[in-house]
Amino acid sequence: MPEGSRSKSRSASSSSSSSSVSTTDGEGLSVIRVDSSEAGLVLGRGGATKRKIENAADVDIELVTTEEGDSNVELRGPGNNRELGRDYICFLLLHKKGESLDINLEDRDDCTWIDVPQDTIGYVTGRERSTMNSMEEETDTLMFFLDKGKHSEDGDGDAKPTEKLVIFGPARGRRIAQLKLMSAIETKSPGFFLDDKERWNLGDKHDPKLGLTTVKMTEGQFTYALGRRGTTRRKLEKASGAIMEYIGYTAFICGTKEER
């Protein structure tokens, strides 16, 4: 893990190293040395992974091959954003290598998490992670499963196997992704969220502009408010400026008080 990282994760590679140079205006350059295989993971197919890291951390990233055949990952931007970029690269490399992510989520203001029932993971991620990749690109976020095999208690006391999915990125993008995931999970596992508010994790601790209002609807109201292929919901969302997602027959509306 690069020096100064906000996470307590172990280093993604024993050969990785980093350095930083900052200017008086807060902009600067950070460099992470990675081997060729790690560079390929950071780049992703067609540069898709690099773009997602850039968008989630709001930094510019360039991969430069060294004379030794390794690569320098160059991150340009304000110091805090470069720090986030270094974190996300390390999380990515650890995840790709099948190593655990030891992250203190309570100490970070750039992440949200959601418990995903194990029997819905395939539906949520899609084939070869296609659904989740699309959601990350749409919301400027990065998502990683944190702790496989954890058990959470459901309402009647029976253990329900879940995995914790962590969402990194800007607050609004995280909230959009979280609500989309909740909607998908509720479709496959009815009552998982609507019957247990403790699972929502939709507080506005890090961003007071993301308050929450819920509106329960009948089936007829839901059909009318959704519209064909969700067109009416998207119109309502665009007109109000709020984030709007339907979870079951309940509308979850996030934003400022005026937007909601």
N, C-alpha and C positions, 0 to 999 in steps of 0.2 A: 504494500500500500504506500503511495507517495507520502512523503513527509507533510504533515499539516492536514491530513485527511480528517474529515469529521466523523468517519466511521471507525469502528474497532475491528474491522475485518482483517484477516490475515492477508499477507501479500499474495497477489494473484500469480506471481512468478518470482522465483528466487533470483532470476537473472534480470528482472525489471528494475530500472532506476529512474529517477526523475530529477528535474531541476527547474527553477523558475526565475524569471527576470521581470520586474515591474517598472512602469514609468510613473511619473508624478501625477498623471491624470487617472491613475487606477488601472489603465489598460496594461497588458503585459503578455508574456509568453511563458508557457510551461511546456516542458519536454519530458515524455516518458519513453524510455528505451524498451522495446519489446522484440521478441524473436519473430521470424517470418510467419510461423503458424499463428501466433497471437495477433499479428498485424492483419491477417486474413479474417480473423474473428471480429476485430474492431471494424474493419471495412464492411464486411457483409456482402451479400450478393448484390452486385450493381451499386455498391456504396450505400445500401439501405440502412445498415446498422449504424454507420458513421453519421448519417443524416439524422437518425433518431436520437443519438447521443447529443449531437449539435443542438437539436431543437429542445430536448429536455433540459439541457444545462445552459442553453443560450450562449454557446461559444462557437468559434470557428475551429475546425480540426483539419489538419493536413498530415498525411503519412509520407515520410521521406525515408527512402532506403539508404542505409549507411554503407561505407566501404566494406565493412565486415559482413554484410549481408543481412544484418538485423534492420529494424525500422525505428525511426523516431516518430512518435505521435506528438505533433505540435498543436497545442491548444492556445488560442488567442482570445483575449477578452478580459473583463474585470476579474480581480483575484478570486472573489467568491464563486463566480461562474466557472473559472478554471478548476477550482477545488471540487466543485460538483462534477465537472467533466471527468476529472481523475477518479473520483469515487465510482462513477457509473462504468468507466472502463474496467476498473478493478472488479466490480460486482459482476460485470459481463464475463470476464475471463474466469473468475471463480465458478460461476454458474455453468459455463460451457465445459469446464473440467470436472463437473460433478461434485465440487467441494461446497461445503455449507457456507452460508452467508451469516456471519456473526454480527448483526446490526442492531444497535440500540435504537429502536424506532421512536421511542419517546423523546430522545434527544435531538431528533431531526425535524426540521420544518419543511422539508422538500418531499415528503412521502406520505402516503395513505395506504392502509391495508384492508383487506377484505378476506373473510374466511370462505373458502370454496369447498362445497361437499365433493368428496372424491368421485362420486358417481356422476358428477356434472362436468368434470374437468375436460373431457374430450369435446363436449359440446361448446364449452367456453373458449377453448384454445383453437379448435378447428383442426383440420388435417394438416399435419406438419406445421402447426402453429399459425396457419394462414389467417384465421379470424383474429387472433390476438395481435399479429403483426399489423393487420389493417387498422385495428383500433389504436395501436401505438402511434401509427403514422397520422391518423385522424386527430388525435388528441395531444400530440407532442409529448408523449410519455414513454417510459420504459417500465416493463413489468417483469418481476421474477418471483417464482415460488420460493418461499423461505424455508419452511419446516415441514417436510413430508411426514405423513402419518400421525399428525397431531389429532387428538380427539377432543371435541367440544361437546358439552351436554346440551341435548335438546329439551324441549319443554316438559316431556314426561320422564326425564331422568335417564334416558337411554343414551349411550355414547354414539355420536355420529361422526365418522371419520371425515376430517376436513384437512385442507392444506391452506396455509396462509399465503395469499398473493399480495406482494408489495408493489405499489405504483409510485414511480418517481417522476418528477417534473413540476411544471407550474401548477398553482392551486386550481385554477379553473379547468385545465386539461385533466387533472387528476379526478376532479369531481364528475366531469362528463364521463370519463372512463369507468369510474366506480358505479355510477347509476346505470350505465349500459350493462355492466357485469351483473349487477343486482337484478336487473330486468331479465337477463338471460337465465340466471340461476333460478329465479322464481318461476320461470316458465317450465323448467325441467324438474324443479323440486318445490312444488307449491307450498307456501306457508313458511319456508325457510327464513325469509326476512319479515314478511308481513305479520307473522305470528310471534316474532321476537325482536322487539326494537333494540335490544342490547347488541344485536348483530349489525345494526345500521352503520355505526361509526361515521356519522355525518355531522359531527360538531364543527363549529367554525373557529376553533382555537387559533389557527394560524392565519385565517382570512375572514374578518367580519363581514366582507362583502358577499359571502356565500352562506347566507342564512337559508333556512329550510321551511317550506310550507307544504303540507300534504292535503290533497283533496280526494276523498273517496267518491267513486262513481258507480252507478249501476252498469250492467252490461250494455244497455242501450246507450247510455251517456258515453261510455268508453268507446264504443264503435263510432259514434258521431265525432267525439273529440280526437280520435286517432285519424280518421279519414283513410282514403284508399292508399295503401302502402305507406301510411304514416304522414301523408302530406299535410293534413290539418294540424297535427302536433308540431311539425316543423314550422308551419306558418305562425302558430301561436308563440313558439319559441323565438322566432325571428322578430316578430312584432313587439314582444315584451322585453327582449334582451336577456331574459332569464334562461337558465338551463332547465329543460323540462324532459322528464322521462316517465313512462308509465310502467309501474311495477305491479303486476296483476291488474286490478281495476282501481289502483290508486295512483294519482298523479303526484310525482315528486318534483317540486319546483324550487330551484336554488338561485340565489342572487341577492341583490340589495332588496330592502323592503319595497322600494318603488317598483322594481322589476317584478317582484313576486306578486 
